[in-house]
Amino acid sequence: MTYAIIQTGGHQLFIEPGNFYNIKNFPKTKSDTLLKINRVLLFNSNNEIVIGQPFIKNITVEARITKNFQAPKILIYKMRRKKKTRRKYGQRQSLIQVFIEKIELNKI
């Protein structure tokens, strides 16, 4: 079983090749674009674990953007009692969905 832990969008993700993942805080990019992510924190292949300090230099993750979308709306309601002050906010997080194609070890 091959897997890796990467850092992207301000978060850390446990990824495996062949799966779909949603990434927050990523600039809007066209669909079907190939991403190369080199911020790999941990890599495991056949029970050989490599841990970076903080990143592993010779491992890249290839991912393909499948779609850009927004998360469901979150409502924030603020109210001050006895003051007739009410405020309602809404926020939708921008997300991208990526398909992890492969995790490859680059020769140095």
N, CA and C atoms as an extended XYZ file, in Angstrom:
324
Properties=species:S:1:pos:R:3:atomname:S:1:resname:S:1:resid:I:1 pbc="F F F"
N         0.843       -1.177        0.000 N   MET     1
C         0.000        0.000        0.000 CA  MET     1
C         0.888        1.240        0.000 C   MET     1
N         0.690        2.083       -0.993 N   THR     2
C         1.454        3.311       -1.120 CA  THR     2
C         0.581        4.484       -0.707 C   THR     2
N         1.110        5.322        0.160 N   TYR     3
C         0.385        6.524        0.555 CA  TYR     3
C         1.385        7.609        0.920 C   TYR     3
N         0.872        8.827        1.047 N   ALA     4
C         1.715        9.963        1.411 CA  ALA     4
C         0.878       10.958        2.197 C   ALA     4
N         1.557       11.805        2.937 N   ILE     5
C         0.917       12.931        3.609 CA  ILE     5
C         1.517       14.184        2.986 C   ILE     5
N         0.645       15.019        2.400 N   ILE     6
C         1.105       16.226        1.732 CA  ILE     6
C         0.544       17.453        2.433 C   ILE     6
N         1.162       18.594        2.170 N   GLN     7
C         0.672       19.861        2.705 CA  GLN     7
C         0.270       20.733        1.525 C   GLN     7
N        -1.003       21.112        1.489 N   THR     8
C        -1.505       21.989        0.441 CA  THR     8
C        -2.726       22.732        0.943 C   THR     8
N        -2.865       23.965        0.537 N   GLY     9
C        -4.009       24.763        0.954 CA  GLY     9
C        -4.035       25.038        2.442 C   GLY     9
N        -2.880       25.009        3.097 N   GLY    10
C        -2.829       25.261        4.531 CA  GLY    10
C        -3.233       24.075        5.378 C   GLY    10
N        -3.441       22.905        4.751 N   HIS    11
C        -3.853       21.707        5.475 CA  HIS    11
C        -2.959       20.540        5.082 C   HIS    11
N        -2.987       19.511        5.902 N   GLN    12
C        -2.267       18.288        5.597 CA  GLN    12
C        -3.274       17.219        5.204 C   GLN    12
N        -2.972       16.497        4.113 N   LEU    13
C        -3.877       15.480        3.592 CA  LEU    13
C        -3.178       14.136        3.517 C   LEU    13
N        -3.881       13.094        3.931 N   PHE    14
C        -3.444       11.716        3.748 CA  PHE    14
C        -3.969       11.286        2.386 C   PHE    14
N        -3.077       10.969        1.441 N   ILE    15
C        -3.519       10.648        0.083 CA  ILE    15
C        -3.022        9.280       -0.353 C   ILE    15
N        -3.789        8.679       -1.256 N   GLU    16
C        -3.430        7.424       -1.903 CA  GLU    16
C        -3.689        7.584       -3.394 C   GLU    16
N        -2.885        6.968       -4.255 N   PRO    17
C        -3.119        7.072       -5.697 CA  PRO    17
C        -4.461        6.449       -6.077 C   PRO    17
N        -5.149        7.092       -7.029 N   GLY    18
C        -6.415        6.570       -7.521 CA  GLY    18
C        -7.634        7.064       -6.774 C   GLY    18
N        -7.484        8.021       -5.857 N   ASN    19
C        -8.619        8.544       -5.091 CA  ASN    19
C        -8.831       10.027       -5.388 C   ASN    19
N       -10.054       10.505       -5.075 N   PHE    20
C       -10.415       11.908       -5.230 CA  PHE    20
C       -10.333       12.603       -3.872 C   PHE    20
N        -9.862       13.873       -3.871 N   TYR    21
C        -9.764       14.651       -2.641 CA  TYR    21
C       -10.186       16.089       -2.921 C   TYR    21
N       -10.765       16.750       -1.913 N   ASN    22
C       -11.146       18.156       -2.003 CA  ASN    22
C       -10.102       18.998       -1.282 C   ASN    22
N        -9.639       20.058       -1.941 N   ILE    23
C        -8.599       20.919       -1.383 CA  ILE    23
C        -9.160       22.321       -1.220 C   ILE    23
N        -8.972       22.894       -0.032 N   LYS    24
C        -9.408       24.261        0.258 CA  LYS    24
C        -8.284       25.239       -0.049 C   LYS    24
N        -8.634       26.519       -0.095 N   ASN    25
C        -7.674       27.624       -0.209 CA  ASN    25
C        -6.685       27.432       -1.359 C   ASN    25
N        -7.200       27.034       -2.501 N   PHE    26
C        -6.358       26.836       -3.678 CA  PHE    26
C        -6.824       27.808       -4.748 C   PHE    26
N        -5.917       28.493       -5.455 N   PRO    27
C        -6.363       29.425       -6.488 CA  PRO    27
C        -7.173       28.710       -7.565 C   PRO    27
N        -8.163       29.406       -8.102 N   LYS    28
C        -9.033       28.806       -9.107 CA  LYS    28
C        -8.216       28.473      -10.349 C   LYS    28
N        -8.296       27.240      -10.793 N   THR    29
C        -7.535       26.743      -11.924 CA  THR    29
C        -8.479       25.979      -12.837 C   THR    29
N        -8.174       25.940      -14.117 N   LYS    30
C        -9.031       25.236      -15.066 CA  LYS    30
C        -9.063       23.743      -14.763 C   LYS    30
N       -10.183       23.125      -15.107 N   SER    31
C       -10.312       21.679      -14.936 CA  SER    31
C        -9.367       20.964      -15.896 C   SER    31
N        -9.039       19.738      -15.557 N   ASP    32
C        -8.163       18.868      -16.344 CA  ASP    32
C        -6.735       19.416      -16.429 C   ASP    32
N        -6.322       20.185      -15.424 N   THR    33
C        -4.956       20.685      -15.329 CA  THR    33
C        -4.153       19.746      -14.436 C   THR    33
N        -2.927       19.469      -14.830 N   LEU    34
C        -2.065       18.583      -14.056 CA  LEU    34
C        -1.301       19.394      -13.015 C   LEU    34
N        -1.362       18.962      -11.762 N   LEU    35
C        -0.630       19.603      -10.670 CA  LEU    35
C         0.518       18.702      -10.248 C   LEU    35
N         1.647       19.309       -9.930 N   LYS    36
C         2.754       18.568       -9.334 CA  LYS    36
C         2.979       19.160       -7.954 C   LYS    36
N         2.694       18.369       -6.938 N   ILE    37
C         2.814       18.814       -5.552 CA  ILE    37
C         4.094       18.216       -4.982 C   ILE    37
N         4.998       19.084       -4.520 N   ASN    38
C         6.266       18.584       -3.995 CA  ASN    38
C         6.412       18.810       -2.497 C   ASN    38
N         5.347       19.226       -1.832 N   ARG    39
C         5.394       19.426       -0.379 CA  ARG    39
C         4.916       18.142        0.305 C   ARG    39
N         5.731       17.117        0.247 N   VAL    40
C         5.407       15.807        0.807 CA  VAL    40
C         6.070       15.695        2.173 C   VAL    40
N         5.260       15.424        3.191 N   LEU    41
C         5.766       15.321        4.562 CA  LEU    41
C         6.164       13.894        4.923 C   LEU    41
N         5.411       12.912        4.408 N   LEU    42
C         5.663       11.512        4.737 CA  LEU    42
C         5.313       10.673        3.528 C   LEU    42
N         6.086        9.614        3.286 N   PHE    43
C         5.841        8.713        2.165 CA  PHE    43
C         6.019        7.283        2.643 C   PHE    43
N         5.084        6.410        2.277 N   ASN    44
C         5.155        4.996        2.640 CA  ASN    44
C         4.929        4.172        1.387 C   ASN    44
N         5.858        3.263        1.118 N   SER    45
C         5.737        2.346       -0.005 CA  SER    45
C         6.230        0.986        0.456 C   SER    45
N         5.320        0.020        0.490 N   ASN    46
C         5.651       -1.350        0.914 CA  ASN    46
C         6.323       -1.368        2.282 C   ASN    46
N         5.737       -0.653        3.223 N   ASN    47
C         6.191       -0.562        4.614 CA  ASN    47
C         7.581        0.048        4.767 C   ASN    47
N         8.044        0.804        3.770 N   GLU    48
C         9.250        1.613        3.907 CA  GLU    48
C         8.791        3.048        4.101 C   GLU    48
N         8.997        3.585        5.275 N   ILE    49
C         8.503        4.922        5.597 CA  ILE    49
C         9.646        5.923        5.507 C   ILE    49
N         9.399        7.020        4.779 N   VAL    50
C        10.357        8.118        4.671 CA  VAL    50
C         9.684        9.350        5.254 C   VAL    50
N        10.334        9.988        6.215 N   ILE    51
C         9.791       11.178        6.863 CA  ILE    51
C        10.672       12.364        6.505 C   ILE    51
N        10.056       13.457        6.072 N   GLY    52
C        10.797       14.653        5.691 CA  GLY    52
C        11.081       15.550        6.879 C   GLY    52
N        12.015       16.495        6.656 N   GLN    53
C        12.362       17.434        7.715 CA  GLN    53
C        12.388       18.844        7.163 C   GLN    53
N        11.351       19.571        6.902 N   PRO    54
C         9.954       19.159        7.011 CA  PRO    54
C         9.425       18.463        5.759 C   PRO    54
N        10.086       18.645        4.579 N   PHE    55
C         9.585       18.026        3.351 CA  PHE    55
C        10.612       17.051        2.793 C   PHE    55
N        10.121       16.103        2.002 N   ILE    56
C        10.989       15.157        1.306 CA  ILE    56
C        11.316       15.769       -0.051 C   ILE    56
N        12.593       15.820       -0.400 N   LYS    57
C        13.015       16.565       -1.581 CA  LYS    57
C        12.745       15.854       -2.901 C   LYS    57
N        12.859       14.540       -2.962 N   ASN    58
C        12.817       13.863       -4.259 CA  ASN    58
C        11.522       13.093       -4.524 C   ASN    58
N        10.424       13.500       -3.925 N   ILE    59
C         9.133       12.850       -4.170 CA  ILE    59
C         8.130       13.912       -4.608 C   ILE    59
N         7.417       13.627       -5.702 N   THR    60
C         6.356       14.520       -6.167 CA  THR    60
C         5.070       13.729       -6.323 C   THR    60
N         3.965       14.433       -6.152 N   VAL    61
C         2.637       13.846       -6.310 CA  VAL    61
C         2.008       14.486       -7.535 C   VAL    61
N         1.548       13.652       -8.466 N   GLU    62
C         0.866       14.161       -9.650 CA  GLU    62
C        -0.627       14.027       -9.448 C   GLU    62
N        -1.322       15.160       -9.555 N   ALA    63
C        -2.770       15.187       -9.363 CA  ALA    63
C        -3.399       15.948      -10.520 C   ALA    63
N        -4.597       15.549      -10.898 N   ARG    64
C        -5.332       16.215      -11.970 CA  ARG    64
C        -6.580       16.860      -11.388 C   ARG    64
N        -6.781       18.156      -11.691 N   ILE    65
C        -7.963       18.867      -11.208 CA  ILE    65
C        -9.167       18.388      -12.001 C   ILE    65
N       -10.183       17.908      -11.293 N   THR    66
C       -11.380       17.429      -11.977 CA  THR    66
C       -12.465       18.487      -12.017 C   THR    66
N       -12.610       19.287      -10.958 N   LYS    67
C       -13.617       20.353      -10.994 CA  LYS    67
C       -13.350       21.394       -9.917 C   LYS    67
N       -13.868       22.598      -10.169 N   ASN    68
C       -13.899       23.686       -9.196 CA  ASN    68
C       -15.330       23.805       -8.712 C   ASN    68
N       -15.523       23.939       -7.418 N   PHE    69
C       -16.877       24.071       -6.898 CA  PHE    69
C       -16.836       24.791       -5.565 C   PHE    69
N       -18.019       25.043       -5.012 N   GLN    70
C       -18.122       25.696       -3.718 CA  GLN    70
C       -18.830       24.770       -2.741 C   GLN    70
N       -18.398       24.831       -1.493 N   ALA    71
C       -19.024       24.038       -0.431 CA  ALA    71
C       -20.409       24.611       -0.140 C   ALA    71
N       -21.262       23.869        0.553 N   PRO    72
C       -22.572       24.413        0.935 CA  PRO    72
C       -22.414       25.664        1.805 C   PRO    72
N       -23.412       26.531        1.727 N   LYS    73
C       -23.350       27.808        2.433 CA  LYS    73
C       -23.449       27.608        3.943 C   LYS    73
N       -22.597       28.328        4.660 N   ILE    74
C       -22.618       28.333        6.120 CA  ILE    74
C       -23.201       29.672        6.548 C   ILE    74
N       -24.190       29.647        7.419 N   LEU    75
C       -24.822       30.872        7.890 CA  LEU    75
C       -24.298       31.236        9.271 C   LEU    75
N       -23.996       32.519        9.454 N   ILE    76
C       -23.535       33.045       10.735 CA  ILE    76
C       -24.549       34.095       11.170 C   ILE    76
N       -25.086       33.947       12.350 N   TYR    77
C       -26.098       34.874       12.855 CA  TYR    77
C       -25.591       35.463       14.157 C   TYR    77
N       -25.440       36.785       14.190 N   LYS    78
C       -24.975       37.461       15.399 CA  LYS    78
C       -26.097       38.335       15.928 C   LYS    78
N       -26.290       38.284       17.224 N   MET    79
C       -27.362       39.058       17.837 CA  MET    79
C       -26.906       39.559       19.201 C   MET    79
N       -27.194       40.831       19.477 N   ARG    80
C       -26.943       41.378       20.811 CA  ARG    80
C       -28.282       41.508       21.506 C   ARG    80
N       -28.405       40.866       22.610 N   ARG    81
C       -29.688       40.887       23.311 CA  ARG    81
C       -29.984       42.283       23.847 C   ARG    81
N       -31.233       42.608       23.845 N   LYS    82
C       -31.762       43.873       24.366 CA  LYS    82
C       -31.289       45.106       23.594 C   LYS    82
N       -30.665       44.944       22.449 N   LYS    83
C       -30.139       46.084       21.694 CA  LYS    83
C       -30.749       46.207       20.296 C   LYS    83
N       -31.567       45.256       19.887 N   LYS    84
C       -32.152       45.218       18.542 CA  LYS    84
C       -31.068       45.217       17.462 C   LYS    84
N       -29.972       44.555       17.734 N   THR    85
C       -28.893       44.429       16.768 CA  THR    85
C       -28.837       42.980       16.311 C   THR    85
N       -29.076       42.792       15.034 N   ARG    86
C       -29.027       41.451       14.460 CA  ARG    86
C       -28.253       41.532       13.149 C   ARG    86
N       -27.430       40.543       12.906 N   ARG    87
C       -26.641       40.522       11.681 CA  ARG    87
C       -26.559       39.088       11.185 C   ARG    87
N       -26.832       38.883        9.903 N   LYS    88
C       -26.795       37.550        9.311 CA  LYS    88
C       -25.789       37.558        8.159 C   LYS    88
N       -24.814       36.680        8.247 N   TYR    89
C       -23.784       36.555        7.230 CA  TYR    89
C       -23.888       35.173        6.603 C   TYR    89
N       -23.375       35.049        5.389 N   GLY    90
C       -23.270       33.751        4.734 CA  GLY    90
C       -21.904       33.637        4.082 C   GLY    90
N       -21.389       32.425        4.017 N   GLN    91
C       -20.067       32.215        3.444 CA  GLN    91
C       -20.019       30.863        2.761 C   GLN    91
N       -19.427       30.819        1.556 N   ARG    92
C       -19.224       29.564        0.838 CA  ARG    92
C       -17.739       29.412        0.542 C   ARG    92
N       -17.179       28.286        0.922 N   GLN    93
C       -15.760       28.008        0.723 CA  GLN    93
C       -15.525       27.527       -0.704 C   GLN    93
N       -14.528       28.097       -1.388 N   SER    94
C       -14.147       27.621       -2.715 CA  SER    94
C       -13.273       26.387       -2.561 C   SER    94
N       -13.570       25.356       -3.340 N   LEU    95
C       -12.839       24.097       -3.275 CA  LEU    95
C       -12.467       23.643       -4.680 C   LEU    95
N       -11.425       22.821       -4.766 N   ILE    96
C       -11.151       22.108       -6.007 CA  ILE    96
C       -11.120       20.625       -5.679 C   ILE    96
N       -11.553       19.826       -6.638 N   GLN    97
C       -11.493       18.374       -6.478 CA  GLN    97
C       -10.358       17.868       -7.355 C   GLN    97
N        -9.459       17.081       -6.757 N   VAL    98
C        -8.323       16.542       -7.502 CA  VAL    98
C        -8.357       15.026       -7.470 C   VAL    98
N        -7.817       14.434       -8.538 N   PHE    99
C        -7.643       12.987       -8.627 CA  PHE    99
C        -6.150       12.717       -8.571 C   PHE    99
N        -5.719       11.924       -7.601 N   ILE   100
C        -4.297       11.617       -7.435 CA  ILE   100
C        -3.929       10.526       -8.434 C   ILE   100
N        -3.089       10.881       -9.409 N   GLU   101
C        -2.703        9.917      -10.432 CA  GLU   101
C        -1.568        9.016       -9.964 C   GLU   101
N        -0.511        9.625       -9.438 N   LYS   102
C         0.606        8.799       -8.966 CA  LYS   102
C         1.478        9.584       -8.000 C   LYS   102
N         2.203        8.830       -7.208 N   ILE   103
C         3.213        9.377       -6.308 CA  ILE   103
C         4.537        8.816       -6.810 C   ILE   103
N         5.407        9.690       -7.282 N   GLU   104
C         6.623        9.175       -7.905 CA  GLU   104
C         7.877        9.651       -7.183 C   GLU   104
N         8.858        8.790       -7.210 N   LEU   105
C        10.158        9.055       -6.609 CA  LEU   105
C        11.094        9.515       -7.718 C   LEU   105
N        11.602       10.734       -7.617 N   ASN   106
C        12.508       11.284       -8.630 CA  ASN   106
C        13.934       10.888       -8.294 C   ASN   106
N        14.676       10.508       -9.296 N   LYS   107
C        16.089       10.168       -9.105 CA  LYS   107
C        16.904       11.446       -9.060 C   LYS   107
N        17.843       11.495       -8.129 N   ILE   108
C        18.701       12.687       -8.011 CA  ILE   108
C        20.056       12.385       -8.600 C   ILE   108
